Amino acid sequence: MASGQELEAGVRPVGGPHRTAEPPWPGSWQPLGARCRTDRRGRRGTNFALWAAGAEAVELCLFDEDGRESRHHLTEQDVQIWHGFLPGVRPGTRYGFRVHGRWDPWTGARWNPAKLLLDPYARAVDGCYTSHDAVCSAVRNWPEADVADTVRDNRDSAPYVPRSVVVHDDDDWSDDHRPRTPWAETVLYELHVRGFTMRHPEVPPQLRGTYAGLAHPAAVAHLTRLGVTAVELLPVHQHASEDHLQARGLVNYWGYNTIGYFAPHAGYSASGSRGGQVGEFKRMVRALHAAGIEVILDVVFNHTAEGGALGPALSLRGIDNAAYYRLPPNRPRGYADYTGCGNTLDTRRPQVIRLITDSLRYWVAEMGVDGFRFDLAAALARGGPNGGDAVDMDHPFLAAVAQDPLLSRVKLIAEPWDVGPGGYQVGGFPSLWAEWNDKYRDTVRDFWRGARPDVRELGYRLSGSSDLYQRAGRRPGASVNYVTAHDGFTLRDLVSYDRKHNEANGEDNRDGTEDNRSWNHGAEGETADPAVNSLRLRQLRNLTATLLLSAGVPMITAGDELGRTQGGNNNAYCQDNEVGWLDWSLLEQPGWQELCELTARLVRLRRAHPVLRRRAFFSGRATAPGGRPDLVWFTPRGTEMTEADWFAPTACLGMLLCGTALSERDEAGLPLSDDSFLLLLNAGHEPVVFTLPDEPRAAPAAGREAMTGRETAAGRETAAGWETVVDTAAGPDGPCPRGAVVLGGRSLRLLRAPAV
């Protein structure tokens, strides 16, 4: 078949009915996108600018209120940017582009003017992508399947794709005050904008599932009650649902399928999709900032919703396919796929780096956000100056972010892996970055389910993962600790299911990981067995307390604090329903009330004590003659751990944090001093008598308010000046030697020796 063959089916080669209008005035090549402005003669209008280096022609397509299309040829081109100014075009106007050029898939050229394309810099999007063969630039149903991607489809895609929207510029943030929380004081809370409020009884029905719903006082009150300092929002960039989900009547609920890097997803807006979503998002950010809560966005720059060669042509593929996507050099018909989603953005190219960094700066400067979590971040660092496609921490993208005066000052979190060879990079990102630490997740899960032969790795994870981050000059804040996230079991399901139950996703339970490191404690799923439920609740308290008492940055998954369940679904990415939404009625049940209260108490305890949220790694040395080291590990015998003890089989460990040995200073440069804490963990089934170390600087603890694992349990003073602060078993000590405590089976206890 010859290069450039096209489908001839009696359809118009450049789309459906339209009106060709006069070309715009020259306008300006910057900034990219659509920007309302006044020209030199005082006439209001909109400037349009599109980077399309290899294109032969670009048409700007405007749509009136009845959906009629008018096309304006952009005749001006500077620095590979096509541009023009249209007087009279106001905010709310819907538009798109049709880009002309070569059809030569063998070299990666896939221009097709029959496809209406979103502006990559559109700040609002109206309408949704509807699965239809006409949206593909090639013929999906061509009889010869092996060459289908090389046959151009000339059917008009406009009826099935969304439109870009001209947005009013309003960038006054003078009334906003960013919290600017230091990493050491940060407690992250990962949530879904829609799922968080869809079932919230105090949020008005018309606001549920929206940015305005998250900004509602009832929603903010829960966040402040917990004491979290930042929300990490699942993707809020405009996204689309894949064809296979639409065919099953499902949607991409999580949103990891982006089509607009500047546009807030219109489906989460109570203000419509003609630009109102932008202002609503800004008001949400202001409301959260007013409550002292930062806003972190989960961003997906590793791939787009256009998928593989037979995926839809929605934007970048039709603008300049070979310039935006990473194509295999030996087969540019296809796509290098390091994401598992069909394509990978080519961050080796300046225009892609510009697209990403422009987007990031826009969300910080004009939308008010405080940082980003980068999905599959290793894919962004592939193919750096050292050549090849390997992950390279000297990559131009990472360098661009590091030197940017705005981006280098916000929170940057990497999901430090992708699905390609050599993609696992935990501990490998530059010093500016924090990372999701899945080693922490796996170690803590394994410890509490009894799958660890010893406590060697647990010691690293509890103390900030210095083995991963210290050598590169990083601090404990580089480790984002988590036990659960959006991807996988909820905390309640982690202790209730041995196996995934994803049948509702329509993929015959093949999707989702098999490596859950979970334990159902004797029954699969929900049960009426009181012994099983009691043990599960204790394990939930153990996991929550471990997370919030570890050095590093804790991340709570929304709903874990109130016992949210997904019925064993560990991949609820397409469940925009009760499976994926928070069930606020759980707070009416005593067991879940107690878990929520414990979570809030632990966050408050962490905030009140710098020894529990250290900025620097432990040294294991004393800061004063005769004093204790800042960190000491103990066996149940009350002796300090030796090398042999670290290698010996055990499920019990003691960790002493000495508050009088802090090497850190306050804002005025004065040395910090704090209470000392002794954390005891027992993942074994049987109780353990734990001999307590003496705390020479302890003061009597009588009369001090204590916190426990359950609301009904009282704090207890123990020997050697220690007092119980948290006890997840919260049962009686029973007989034990003087200077010791009984640590219940599968339980955790935190003791405090107040500073003199």
C-alpha positions in Angstrom: 0.0 0.0 0.0 1.5 3.3 -1.0 2.4 6.0 1.5 -0.4 8.5 2.2 -3.3 6.2 1.0 -6.7 7.7 2.2 -10.1 6.3 2.8 -12.4 7.5 0.0 -16.0 7.0 1.2 -17.8 10.0 -0.3 -17.0 12.2 2.7 -15.6 15.7 2.8 -11.8 15.6 3.3 -11.8 18.5 5.7 -14.9 17.9 7.8 -18.6 18.7 7.7 -20.6 21.9 6.8 -18.9 25.1 7.7 -18.4 28.7 6.8 -15.0 30.0 5.7 -14.5 33.5 7.1 -11.9 36.2 6.6 -8.4 35.5 8.1 -7.7 37.1 11.5 -5.5 40.0 12.0 -1.8 39.2 12.5 -1.9 39.3 16.3 1.0 38.0 18.3 2.8 34.7 18.6 2.9 34.9 22.3 1.5 33.8 24.7 0.4 30.4 23.4 -3.3 29.6 23.5 -6.3 32.0 23.5 -5.9 35.2 25.4 -8.4 38.1 25.5 -6.8 41.5 25.1 -7.2 44.9 23.7 -5.2 45.8 20.5 -3.4 49.0 20.0 -6.5 50.7 18.6 -8.5 49.8 21.7 -10.5 47.0 20.2 -11.3 44.0 22.4 -10.8 40.5 21.0 -8.9 37.3 21.4 -5.4 36.4 20.3 -4.9 32.8 19.2 -1.4 31.1 19.0 -0.6 27.5 18.2 2.8 25.8 18.0 2.7 23.5 15.0 6.1 23.4 13.5 5.6 20.9 10.7 2.1 22.0 9.6 1.4 23.3 6.2 -1.7 25.3 7.2 -3.8 25.9 10.3 -7.5 26.8 10.5 -9.0 28.3 13.6 -12.6 27.0 14.0 -15.2 29.0 16.0 -18.5 27.6 17.0 -21.6 29.7 17.6 -24.4 29.0 20.1 -26.1 26.7 17.6 -22.9 24.8 17.0 -22.3 26.2 13.5 -18.6 26.2 12.6 -16.7 29.1 10.9 -13.1 28.7 9.9 -10.4 31.3 9.8 -7.1 30.6 8.2 -4.1 31.6 10.4 -1.8 33.2 7.9 0.9 34.4 10.2 3.7 32.3 11.5 6.7 33.2 13.8 9.1 30.8 15.5 7.0 27.8 14.4 3.8 29.4 16.0 0.7 30.1 13.9 -1.2 33.1 15.3 -3.9 35.6 14.7 -6.1 38.2 16.4 -9.9 38.1 16.1 -11.7 41.3 17.2 -15.0 40.8 19.0 -14.3 37.2 20.2 -15.3 37.2 23.9 -14.9 34.8 26.8 -17.1 31.8 26.5 -16.5 31.4 22.8 -15.9 27.8 21.8 -13.1 27.0 19.3 -10.7 24.4 18.0 -8.1 23.9 15.3 -7.8 21.9 12.1 -4.2 21.4 11.0 -3.1 20.5 7.5 0.0 18.6 6.6 1.5 15.4 5.2 -0.1 12.0 5.8 2.9 9.7 6.1 2.6 7.4 9.1 5.8 5.6 8.1 7.7 8.8 9.2 5.3 9.6 12.0 3.4 12.3 10.1 -0.3 12.1 10.9 -1.8 15.4 9.9 -5.5 15.2 9.1 -7.6 18.4 8.8 -10.9 16.4 9.1 -10.1 16.1 12.8 -11.1 19.0 15.1 -8.4 19.4 17.7 -8.3 20.9 21.2 -5.9 23.8 21.8 -3.1 22.3 24.0 -3.2 25.6 26.0 -7.0 25.8 26.3 -7.8 26.9 29.8 -11.4 25.5 29.7 -13.0 22.7 27.7 -16.7 22.3 26.8 -18.2 18.9 26.0 -16.9 15.4 26.2 -15.2 12.9 23.9 -17.7 10.4 22.5 -16.2 7.1 21.3 -16.6 6.9 17.5 -14.4 5.6 14.7 -14.5 9.0 13.0 -12.4 10.5 15.8 -9.4 8.4 14.8 -7.1 9.9 12.2 -6.7 6.5 10.6 -9.4 3.9 9.7 -9.9 1.6 12.6 -12.1 -0.9 10.7 -9.9 -1.2 7.6 -10.2 -4.8 6.2 -6.4 -5.3 6.4 -5.9 -4.7 10.2 -2.1 -4.7 10.0 -2.1 -1.5 7.9 -5.2 0.1 9.3 -3.1 2.8 11.1 -1.6 3.9 7.7 -5.0 4.6 6.0 -6.3 8.2 6.6 -9.9 8.6 7.7 -11.5 11.7 6.2 -14.7 11.7 8.2 -15.3 14.8 10.3 -14.7 14.3 14.0 -16.4 17.5 15.2 -19.6 15.9 16.4 -17.8 13.6 18.8 -15.1 15.8 20.3 -15.1 18.6 22.9 -14.3 22.3 22.2 -11.7 24.6 23.7 -13.2 27.7 25.4 -11.9 31.3 25.5 -11.6 32.2 29.2 -11.8 35.6 31.0 -8.5 36.6 32.5 -8.8 37.3 36.2 -5.5 36.7 38.0 -5.8 38.8 41.1 -4.7 36.7 44.1 -4.1 39.6 46.5 -6.6 38.2 49.0 -5.0 34.8 49.1 -2.5 33.6 51.6 -0.5 30.4 50.8 0.1 28.2 53.8 3.7 27.4 52.7 3.9 24.4 55.1 7.4 23.0 55.5 7.9 19.4 54.4 8.6 18.3 58.0 5.2 19.6 59.1 3.3 18.3 56.1 0.5 15.7 56.4 -0.9 14.8 53.0 -4.5 13.7 52.3 -5.1 12.1 48.9 -8.7 12.6 47.7 -10.9 12.6 44.6 -12.7 15.9 44.1 -15.9 14.2 43.0 -15.8 11.2 45.3 -15.1 13.1 48.5 -18.4 15.0 48.6 -20.8 12.9 46.4 -22.4 11.4 49.5 -21.7 14.1 52.1 -25.0 14.9 53.8 -24.1 18.5 54.8 -23.0 19.5 51.3 -25.9 20.8 49.2 -26.9 18.3 46.5 -26.2 20.7 43.6 -22.6 21.1 44.9 -21.7 17.5 45.6 -18.9 16.1 43.5 -17.6 19.6 42.5 -14.9 22.0 43.3 -17.5 24.1 45.1 -18.4 21.0 47.1 -14.9 20.6 48.3 -14.7 24.2 49.2 -18.0 23.9 51.2 -17.5 24.5 55.0 -18.7 21.0 55.8 -16.0 19.4 53.6 -13.3 21.8 54.8 -14.3 21.1 58.4 -13.5 17.4 58.1 -10.0 18.2 56.8 -9.3 20.7 59.6 -10.7 18.3 62.2 -8.2 15.7 61.0 -5.4 18.3 61.0 -4.1 17.5 57.5 -2.0 20.3 56.0 -2.4 19.5 52.3 -4.9 17.8 49.9 -3.4 15.8 47.1 -6.1 15.8 44.4 -6.4 13.0 41.9 -6.2 14.4 38.4 -8.2 17.6 37.8 -6.9 18.3 34.3 -9.5 17.8 31.6 -9.6 14.1 30.8 -11.5 11.6 28.6 -12.8 8.1 29.1 -11.2 5.3 27.0 -13.2 3.6 24.2 -13.3 0.3 26.0 -14.8 1.9 29.1 -17.5 3.8 27.1 -18.4 0.5 25.4 -19.1 -1.0 28.9 -21.0 2.0 30.1 -18.2 3.1 32.5 -16.0 6.1 32.8 -12.4 6.8 33.7 -13.3 7.9 37.2 -9.7 8.5 38.5 -8.9 10.8 35.5 -5.4 9.5 34.5 -6.2 10.1 30.8 -5.5 13.8 30.2 -6.5 15.8 27.1 -6.1 19.3 28.5 -3.1 20.3 30.7 -4.4 23.8 31.4 -8.1 23.2 31.9 -9.9 22.2 35.1 -12.0 19.1 34.4 -15.5 20.5 33.6 -17.2 17.4 35.0 -16.3 18.6 38.5 -17.8 22.1 38.0 -21.1 23.4 39.4 -20.6 26.5 37.3 -20.9 25.1 33.9 -18.2 24.3 31.2 -18.0 27.7 29.4 -15.2 29.0 31.6 -17.0 29.0 35.0 -15.0 26.0 36.0 -11.9 28.1 36.1 -13.2 30.6 38.7 -14.8 27.8 40.7 -11.5 26.0 41.0 -9.8 29.3 42.1 -12.4 29.8 44.8 -11.9 26.3 46.0 -8.1 26.9 46.3 -8.8 30.1 48.2 -11.1 28.4 50.7 -8.6 25.6 51.4 -5.8 28.1 51.8 -7.9 30.1 54.3 -8.1 26.9 56.3 -4.4 26.5 56.2 -4.5 23.6 53.7 -2.3 23.5 50.6 -3.4 22.1 47.3 -1.3 19.5 45.5 -2.3 18.3 42.0 -1.7 14.8 40.7 -0.6 15.5 37.1 -0.3 13.1 34.2 2.4 14.3 31.8 3.7 10.9 30.9 1.0 10.1 28.3 -2.3 11.5 26.9 -5.7 10.2 26.2 -4.9 9.8 22.5 -3.5 6.3 23.1 -1.8 4.2 20.4 -1.9 4.5 16.6 -5.6 3.7 16.5 -6.5 5.9 19.3 -8.5 9.2 19.0 -6.9 12.3 17.4 -7.9 14.9 20.0 -5.0 17.4 20.1 -1.3 16.7 20.0 -1.4 13.8 17.5 -3.1 16.0 14.9 -0.9 19.1 15.7 2.5 17.4 15.2 2.5 13.7 16.1 6.2 13.1 15.7 7.2 16.3 17.7 5.1 15.5 20.7 5.3 11.7 21.1 8.1 9.4 21.6 8.2 7.2 18.4 10.5 4.1 18.0 13.3 5.1 15.6 13.0 1.8 13.8 9.2 2.0 13.5 7.9 5.5 13.7 4.4 4.2 12.7 4.1 3.1 16.3 4.6 4.6 19.8 7.2 3.9 22.5 5.0 3.0 25.4 6.6 3.3 28.8 3.3 4.0 30.5 1.1 1.1 29.6 -1.4 3.6 28.0 -0.4 3.5 24.4 1.9 6.5 24.1 4.6 8.5 25.9 5.2 12.2 25.7 8.7 13.0 24.3 10.2 15.2 27.0 13.5 15.2 25.1 12.0 17.9 22.9 12.0 21.6 23.8 8.3 22.2 22.9 7.2 19.3 25.1 9.2 20.6 28.0 7.7 24.0 27.4 4.2 22.6 27.3 4.7 20.9 30.7 6.5 23.8 32.4 4.1 26.4 31.1 1.2 24.2 32.4 2.9 23.9 35.8 3.6 27.6 36.1 0.0 28.4 35.1 -1.4 26.3 37.8 0.9 27.8 40.4 0.7 31.5 39.3 -2.8 31.8 38.0 -4.7 28.9 39.7 -3.0 29.2 43.1 -1.9 25.6 43.6 1.1 24.7 45.9 2.7 21.7 44.3 2.4 18.6 42.1 2.6 14.8 42.3 3.9 13.5 39.0 2.3 10.2 37.8 4.8 7.7 36.4 7.5 10.4 36.8 10.3 8.1 35.5 8.8 8.3 32.0 9.5 12.1 32.1 13.2 11.5 32.6 13.8 9.0 29.8 16.4 9.7 27.1 18.5 12.5 28.6 21.8 13.9 27.5 23.5 10.6 28.2 21.7 9.0 25.2 19.3 6.1 24.7 15.9 5.7 26.4 17.1 5.0 29.9 15.9 7.0 32.9 18.4 9.8 33.3 18.4 12.1 36.3 20.3 14.7 34.3 17.3 14.9 32.0 16.5 18.4 30.5 13.0 18.3 31.9 14.3 17.8 35.5 16.9 20.5 34.8 14.3 22.9 33.5 12.2 22.4 36.7 15.2 22.8 39.0 16.3 26.1 37.6 12.8 27.6 37.3 12.4 30.4 39.9 8.7 29.5 40.5 8.6 25.7 40.1 11.7 25.1 42.2 9.9 26.6 45.2 6.7 24.5 45.2 6.2 20.9 46.4 7.3 18.3 43.8 6.5 14.7 44.4 7.5 11.9 42.0 5.8 8.6 41.5 9.3 7.3 40.9 8.7 4.5 38.4 7.1 3.7 35.0 6.4 0.3 33.3 9.5 0.3 31.0 12.9 -1.4 31.5 14.9 0.3 34.4 11.9 2.4 35.3 11.9 1.7 39.0 13.7 4.7 40.5 12.7 4.9 44.2 15.4 7.0 45.9 16.9 8.1 42.6 15.3 11.5 42.0 17.2 14.8 42.5 17.3 16.5 45.9 14.5 19.0 45.0 12.0 16.1 44.8 10.0 14.0 47.3 8.9 10.6 46.3 6.1 8.1 46.9 7.9 5.5 48.9 6.4 2.1 48.0 9.1 0.3 50.0 7.5 1.9 53.1 4.1 0.7 52.0 5.3 -2.9 51.4 7.4 -3.1 54.6 4.6 -1.9 56.9 2.0 -4.1 55.3 4.2 -7.1 55.6 5.2 -6.4 59.2 1.7 -6.2 60.5 0.5 -9.3 58.6 3.4 -11.3 60.0 5.2 -11.8 56.7 8.6 -10.4 57.8 11.2 -12.7 59.3 12.9 -9.8 61.1 12.7 -6.1 61.6 15.7 -4.9 59.7 13.9 -3.1 56.9 11.1 -1.9 59.3 13.8 0.1 61.2 14.7 2.0 58.1 11.1 2.8 57.2 10.2 4.0 60.7 13.2 6.3 60.8 12.7 8.0 57.5 14.3 5.6 54.9 17.8 7.0 55.2 19.0 4.1 53.2 17.2 5.5 50.2 17.6 9.3 50.6 20.5 10.3 52.9 23.4 9.6 50.5 22.1 12.1 48.0 21.8 14.8 50.6 18.1 14.5 51.0 16.1 14.6 54.2 13.2 12.6 55.7 10.8 14.9 53.8 11.8 13.2 50.6 9.9 10.1 51.7 6.2 10.3 51.2 5.1 7.4 53.4 1.8 5.6 52.7 0.1 2.3 53.5 -2.7 2.8 50.9 -3.3 5.1 48.0 -6.1 5.5 45.4 -4.5 2.5 43.5 -5.1 -0.7 45.5 -7.1 -1.7 48.5 -8.5 0.8 51.0 -7.2 0.4 54.5 -10.3 -1.5 55.6 -10.1 -3.8 52.6 -6.4 -4.4 53.3 -7.4 -6.2 56.5 -10.6 -7.7 55.1 -9.6 -9.4 51.8 -6.9 -11.8 50.7 -7.8 -11.5 47.0 -9.0 -8.7 44.7 -12.6 -8.6 43.7 -12.7 -6.4 40.5 -15.6 -8.1 38.7 -17.5 -4.9 38.4 -14.8 -3.4 36.2 -15.9 -5.7 33.4 -12.4 -7.2 32.8 -13.0 -10.7 34.3 -11.1 -9.8 37.4 -7.8 -9.7 35.3 -7.1 -6.0 36.1 -5.4 -4.8 39.3 -2.4 -6.1 41.1 -2.1 -9.6 42.6 0.6 -8.3 45.0 -1.7 -6.9 47.7 0.2 -7.9 50.8 -3.2 -8.1 52.6 -4.7 -10.4 55.1 -8.4 -11.0 55.7 -7.8 -12.2 59.3 -9.9 -15.3 59.0 -12.9 -14.4 56.7 -13.0 -13.1 53.1 -14.8 -9.8 53.1 -17.4 -8.6 55.5 -18.3 -10.9 58.4 -20.3 -10.9 61.6 -17.6 -12.7 63.5 -16.8 -10.5 66.5 -13.3 -11.9 67.0 -12.4 -11.2 63.4 -13.8 -7.7 63.4 -12.1 -6.9 66.7 -8.7 -8.0 65.3 -9.3 -6.1 62.1 -10.1 -2.9 63.9 -6.9 -3.3 66.0 -4.9 -3.8 62.8 -6.4 -0.6 61.3 -5.3 1.3 64.5 -1.8 -0.3 64.1 -1.4 0.7 60.5 -2.7 4.2 61.1 -0.5 4.8 64.1 2.6 3.4 62.4 2.1 5.7 59.4 1.6 8.8 61.5 4.5 8.1 63.9 7.1 7.3 61.3 9.7 9.9 60.2 8.9 11.3 56.7 5.8 12.8 55.2 2.6 10.7 55.9 -0.1 10.4 53.3 -3.6 9.4 54.3 -6.0 8.1 51.6 -9.4 9.8 51.9 -11.9 7.7 53.8 -9.4 5.4 55.4 -9.9 7.2 58.7 -13.6 6.4 58.6 -13.4 2.8 57.4 -14.2 3.2 53.7 -14.5 0.0 51.7 -14.5 -0.7 48.0 -15.8 -4.3 48.5 -12.4 -5.7 47.7 -12.0 -3.9 44.4 -8.3 -2.9 44.2 -8.6 -1.0 40.9 -11.7 1.1 41.2 -10.5 3.5 38.4 -13.8 3.1 36.5 -16.2 3.1 39.5 -17.9 6.5 39.6 -20.5 5.3 42.1 -20.8 4.2 45.7 -17.8 1.9 45.2 -15.5 4.9 44.6 -17.3 7.5 46.8 -16.8 8.2 50.5 -19.6 6.9 52.7 -20.0 9.5 55.4 -22.6 7.5 57.2 -19.8 5.3 58.5 -19.1 8.1 61.1 -22.3 7.1 62.8 -20.8 3.8 63.8 -18.7 3.8 67.0 -15.8 1.7 65.7 -15.2 4.1 62.8 -15.8 7.2 64.9 -12.9 5.9 67.2 -10.6 5.3 64.2 -11.3 8.8 62.9 -10.6 10.3 66.3 -7.4 8.3 66.7 -6.2 9.6 63.3 -6.9 13.2 64.3 -5.3 12.7 67.7 -2.1 11.3 66.1 -1.9 14.1 63.6 -2.2 16.6 66.5 0.4 14.7 68.5 2.8 14.8 65.5 2.2 18.5 65.0 2.9 19.2 68.7 6.2 17.3 69.0 9.2 18.1 66.7 10.8 14.8 67.7 8.0 13.0 65.8 8.5 15.1 62.6 12.2 15.6 62.3 13.7 17.7 59.5 17.0 15.7 59.6 17.8 12.0 59.8 18.7 10.5 63.1 22.4 10.3 63.8 22.3 7.6 66.5 24.6 9.9 68.6 24.1 12.0 71.7 24.1 15.8 71.4 25.4 16.3 75.0 27.9 14.4 77.2 26.2 11.7 79.2 22.9 12.0 77.2 21.1 9.5 75.2 21.5 9.2 71.4 18.7 10.8 69.4 17.5 7.3 68.4 18.0 3.9 70.2 16.5 0.6 69.2 15.5 -1.9 71.9 14.6 -5.6 72.1 11.8 -6.8 74.4 14.4 -7.6 77.0 15.1 -3.9 77.3 18.5 -4.2 75.8 19.8 -2.1 72.9 19.7 -3.9 69.6 22.9 -5.5 68.4 23.7 -6.5 64.9 22.8 -10.1 65.8 19.4 -8.8 67.1 18.6 -7.2 63.7 19.1 -10.5 61.9 17.3 -12.6 64.5 13.7 -13.7 63.8 11.4 -11.4 65.7 8.1 -9.6 65.3 8.7 -7.1 68.1 10.7 -3.9 68.3 11.2 -0.8 70.5 12.2 2.6 69.1 13.2 5.4 71.5 13.1 8.9 70.2 15.1 11.1 72.6 13.6 14.6 72.7 16.5 16.1 74.6 18.9 15.0 71.9 17.4 17.0 69.0 20.0 18.6 66.8 17.5 21.0 65.2 16.7 24.7 66.0 13.6 26.8 65.9 13.1 29.8 63.7 15.0 32.0 66.1 18.0 29.7 66.0 17.5 28.3 69.5 18.0 24.6 70.2 14.8 22.6 70.3 14.0 20.2 73.1 11.0 17.9 73.4 9.5 15.0 75.3 11.0 11.6 74.6 8.9 8.8 73.1 9.1 5.1 73.1 7.3 3.3 70.3 6.7 -0.4 70.9 5.4 -2.7 68.1 4.4 -6.3 68.3 3.2 -8.0 65.1 3.1 -11.4 66.8 -0.1 -13.1 67.9 1.0 -13.6 71.5 1.5 -10.8 74.1 5.1 -9.8 74.9 6.4 -8.6 78.2 8.6 -5.6 77.2 11.1 -4.3 79.7 11.3 -0.5 79.6 14.5 1.4 79.3 15.2 4.0 82.0 14.6 7.6 80.9 16.9 9.6 83.1 15.4 13.0 82.1 11.8 11.9 82.6 9.5 13.7 84.9 6.4 12.3 86.7 3.5 12.1 84.3 0.6 12.1 86.8 -2.2 14.4 85.8 -1.2 14.7 82.2 -3.9 14.0 79.6 -3.1 10.9 77.6 -4.4 9.6 74.3 -5.2 5.9 73.6 -6.1 3.8 70.7 -9.8 3.9 71.7 -11.9 6.7 73.0 -13.0 4.6 76.1 -9.5 3.6 77.2 -7.7 5.7 79.8 -4.1 6.7 79.7 -1.8 4.9 82.1 1.4 5.9 83.9 4.0 3.1 83.9 7.4 2.6 85.4 10.5 4.7 84.9 8.5 7.9 84.3 6.9 6.6 81.1 3.2 7.2 80.4 1.0 5.5 77.8 0.0 7.9 75.0 -1.4 5.4 72.4 -2.3 1.8 73.0 -4.0 0.0 70.0 -4.9 -3.0 72.2 -6.1 -0.8 75.1 -6.4 -3.8 77.3 -5.2 -4.4 80.9 -1.5 -4.9 81.3 -1.8 -8.0 83.5 1.0 -9.2 85.8 4.5 -8.3 84.7 7.8 -7.4 86.3 8.4 -4.0 87.7 9.6 -1.6 84.9 7.9 -3.5 82.1 4.6 -3.5 80.2 2.6 -6.2 78.5 2.5 -5.5 74.8 -0.6 -7.2 73.5 -0.6 -9.4 70.5 -0.7 -7.5 67.2 -0.6 -4.2 69.0 1.3 -1.0 69.2 2.0 1.2 72.2 3.5 4.7 72.3 4.9 5.9 75.7 6.1 9.4 76.6 8.6 10.7 79.1 7.9 14.4 79.4 10.9 16.7 79.3 12.0 18.1 82.6 
